Amino acid sequence: MRRPTRTRTRHVTVVLNVLLTVFPQLALAQVISSLDSPVGVWRTIDDKTRQPHGLVRVFERNGELVATIETSFDPKELNDICDKCPGERKNKKVIGMEIMRGMRKKGNEYSGGEILDPDTGSIYKCRMTLEAGGKQLVVRGFIGISLVGRSQIWYREK
């Protein structure tokens, strides 16, 4: 009667060792791969006040990266309407609005798309690169060539 108990104990020990070895590695691999992509939620910083402004979600749709405004940290902006936005975004709520479209990976950067500034309604060409091990996203909006534009750094939310 003692043999089956020892055998069962050994099996449980082996299974536990395998689980404790494999699952942390899988979790780490998932974290590392998520830092290789801009997909996720990013905290934006206000250009004027240098304070956190809101959250933007970047996701993939049909092979392209798209971004929407998740929320604003200023309660007064939560119901803002984009009256200066062109096209189908005109007079729509800013929260939930798609502000970036058409971004594709090209080498170490993402480009080929556009970004909307909901404060002005202006649409710019866009490029972005991951920095700081995937924890920062440098987003550059520009007209014509990249030299004529401005950059923002977005910070990955946990």
DOTORGU-912551 format. One line per 5 residues: their letters; for each residue x, y, z of C-alpha. Coordinates in Angstrom, 3 decimals. Example, Ala and Ser with C-alpha at 12.3 -4.5 7.8 and 13.67 -1.06 7.14 Angstrom:
<sites>
AS	12.300 -4.500 7.800  13.670 -1.060 7.140
</sites>
This chain:
<sites>
MRRPT	0.000 0.000 0.000  2.858 2.439 0.578  4.228 2.124 -2.980  1.271 3.767 -4.723  1.474 6.713 -2.327
RTRTR	5.179 7.260 -3.061  4.600 6.917 -6.788  1.686 9.322 -6.620  3.809 11.783 -4.630  6.598 11.563 -7.219
HVTVV	4.140 12.193 -10.048  2.690 15.207 -8.267  6.203 16.531 -7.617  7.205 16.100 -11.270  4.028 17.799 -12.490
LNVLL	4.496 20.707 -10.082  8.117 21.151 -11.162  7.103 21.200 -14.822  4.326 23.721 -14.167  6.560 25.978 -12.080
TVFPQ	9.220 25.899 -14.783  7.090 26.262 -17.917  4.393 28.793 -16.944  6.722 31.586 -15.749  8.674 31.265 -18.998
LALAQ	5.475 31.505 -21.041  4.346 34.554 -19.071  7.734 36.215 -19.530  7.684 35.474 -23.274  4.245 37.089 -23.541
VISSL	5.419 40.224 -21.703  8.516 40.506 -23.893  6.543 40.071 -27.125  3.986 42.681 -26.021  6.811 45.214 -25.587
DSPVG	7.865 44.616 -29.217  4.594 46.069 -30.494  2.789 49.373 -29.955  -0.459 47.470 -29.391  -1.760 48.383 -25.948
VWRTI	-2.846 51.359 -23.835  -0.695 54.490 -23.725  -0.713 57.510 -21.387  -0.415 60.796 -23.275  1.085 64.018 -21.947
DDKTR	-0.371 67.477 -22.561  2.042 69.574 -24.652  1.285 72.783 -22.719  0.996 71.632 -19.093  3.318 68.589 -19.322
QPHGL	0.768 66.719 -17.187  -0.843 63.355 -18.024  -3.687 64.087 -20.426  -5.435 60.809 -21.175  -5.240 57.251 -22.441
VRVFE	-5.041 56.064 -26.037  -5.538 52.447 -27.111  -3.525 51.178 -30.087  -4.801 47.996 -31.719  -4.434 46.072 -34.948
RNGEL	-7.200 45.963 -37.542  -6.774 44.320 -40.941  -2.978 44.377 -40.662  -2.787 48.068 -39.769  -2.457 49.837 -36.432
VATIE	-5.305 52.076 -35.340  -5.657 54.195 -32.191  -8.678 55.464 -30.292  -8.963 57.834 -27.356  -9.949 55.785 -24.284
TSFDP	-10.375 58.587 -21.762  -9.257 62.018 -20.655  -7.948 62.745 -17.174  -9.745 66.110 -17.290  -13.406 65.487 -16.332
KELND	-14.445 68.581 -18.345  -13.253 66.879 -21.564  -15.142 63.606 -21.113  -18.128 64.780 -23.180  -16.265 66.978 -25.693
ICDKC	-17.421 66.941 -29.299  -14.952 67.380 -32.171  -16.589 70.298 -33.984  -13.356 71.053 -35.919  -12.827 67.482 -37.157
PGERK	-13.324 66.778 -40.846  -15.467 64.116 -42.507  -17.212 61.369 -40.543  -15.554 62.499 -37.279  -17.141 65.965 -37.339
NKKVI	-19.388 66.573 -34.313  -18.594 63.149 -32.817  -17.505 62.504 -29.218  -13.740 62.727 -28.771  -13.695 59.852 -26.261
GMEIM	-13.841 56.716 -28.367  -12.762 58.556 -31.516  -10.304 56.939 -33.897  -7.369 59.352 -34.051  -4.778 57.208 -35.830
RGMRK	-5.228 55.026 -38.910  -3.267 53.107 -41.487  0.009 52.578 -39.606  2.188 49.706 -40.840  5.514 48.359 -39.625
KGNEY	8.430 49.409 -41.828  11.766 48.329 -40.371  12.037 49.678 -36.820  9.208 52.174 -37.168  5.520 52.317 -37.974
SGGEI	4.426 54.734 -40.685  2.234 55.255 -43.730  -0.794 56.358 -41.774  -2.273 59.515 -40.355  -3.048 61.032 -36.987
LDPDT	-5.777 63.495 -36.044  -5.352 66.318 -33.546  -8.893 66.570 -32.113  -8.138 70.003 -30.609  -7.595 71.560 -34.046
GSIYK	-9.227 69.044 -36.379  -5.960 68.831 -38.329  -4.816 65.536 -39.842  -1.106 64.852 -40.179  1.014 62.118 -41.669
CRMTL	2.362 59.993 -38.854  5.249 57.796 -37.886  6.071 56.197 -34.559  8.854 54.219 -32.953  9.131 52.212 -29.760
EAGGK	11.837 53.250 -27.302  12.958 52.422 -23.765  12.452 48.707 -24.272  8.899 49.160 -25.573  7.758 51.319 -22.657
QLVVR	7.689 54.564 -24.659  6.144 55.318 -28.034  7.491 58.339 -29.911  4.633 59.587 -32.093  5.465 62.182 -34.762
GFIGI	2.838 64.049 -36.736  4.015 66.047 -39.746  3.042 67.795 -42.944  4.873 66.696 -46.076  8.263 65.688 -44.707
SLVGR	9.007 64.520 -41.199  11.238 67.529 -40.484  8.164 69.780 -40.400  6.149 68.488 -37.456  6.171 67.694 -33.775
SQIWY	6.669 64.637 -31.623  5.028 63.395 -28.461  6.167 60.608 -26.179  3.433 58.262 -25.012  4.041 55.996 -22.006
REK	2.846 52.393 -21.904  0.264 51.687 -19.213  0.699 48.519 -17.187
</sites>
